[in-house]
Amino acid sequence: VIVTGSDDHLWKMWALPDGNIIMTGEGHTDWLSGCCFHPSGTQLVTSSGDTTVWIWDFSKRGCILTLEGHAHTVCDCLWHSCGDFVASASMDNTSKIWDVN
């Protein structure tokens, strides 16, 4: 399984090797710059040109948390290995560590 983000404001989860789309997430209002699986594989974090970071839960099939606080495009995002924190880096020259609990 892989996940991709795109200029169309969507992320898509693909099954390999056949390439079928398993799930799609929509809601960001600008291009997606980063996607990262939670260490458990049950959630996804995405970053976007819309200045936000979103936490998605696969079992709920949607966004469960929107992180706001950057002033410009969020360039990338990453889960900490413990799964309790997300890091984000922005074009506003800041990086943030978010406690998602």
C-alpha positions, 0 to 999 in steps of 0.5 A: 500500500502507498499513499500519494498527494497531489495538486488536485487537493486529494490524497489517494491510497493505492494497492500494490502491485495492481494499482487499484485505489483503496481510499481517497481523502478530500477536504484540503483547499490547496495542493497536498505537499506531504503524506505520512502513515501513523506508525500503527498504519491506522491513520494518515497525516497530510500537509497542504498549501492551504496552511493546514495539517490534517489527521485522517482516521481510516476506520472513520473514513475521514479527517478527525483533526485539523491543525492550524497555526502556520501562516504559509504553505506547509511543506511536509509532515511526519509522525513521530515513531511513538505516534503521539506527535506530528512534526510540520515544516512551513514556508513561514520559516517555522516548524511545529511539533503537535501533540495530537492527543 
